[in-house]
Amino acid sequence: MKRRQALQYLAGGGTVLLAGCSSFSEDPGPFTFAIVNFRERQYHAEFAIRDDDDELIRDGFVDIAPSPPGDGEFSALSFDNLPPVTNGETIDVAVDIDGKTFEETYEITCNQSENAENNFFFRIRHPGAANTDTESGMGFFGSRC
């Protein structure tokens, strides 16, 4: 092999290796999405979860059980078997409840963290409740690292 060919080969191989550099230093980890209902009413939700490449991960519709009576009680529906993620990836989620669509993008920052997990939630809270950022009481909340 000539020197020029060898250098081109090594340069090309280095580019391939560097293209996935985050995967060498970080193994993909679990990602959790859930819809959490703090209200004492059942809700019907349509949802779509997409990855960085706008590929559909999961979609469908679900009925979210009402929260059991009692202060601080809630019901939750967690979506299992979502693909593993690495830091820097984004997840786009759209949830439609009662004809209103809520959309949010969540950037993965907690992969391989000892202090937090990659959790992203759509919360149905009472309007005016603590930690409610929207007038409807519905909105997204995710782990931050």
C-alpha angles and dihedrals in degrees: 000000000000120000093248092051091048092051092048090049093050093044091050092047091049090053091053091048094048093047090073098032094132090058091059094055098036132040117216113262138197124286125202128198121181140167111225123197119200093170127092092236132086117242132199113218134187114201145180127193119196134180133223092284093052088251114152110247098178138342138169142102132284141179113235112213118234119260113263114249114271139079114291095004119136143168122229138193113203123196110225132201096034114161118269117260141206131212114282095032118118131218120204117205130185120188123184117200124171091348095306119112122214118192132184140164117221121199116211110238105145102064111137090005118144091207104051145013132227096265124158120179139185105213126203105200135161113271108260094023118137114276092021112135100179135066091236092050090237123114149115130283128182141180115269126201 
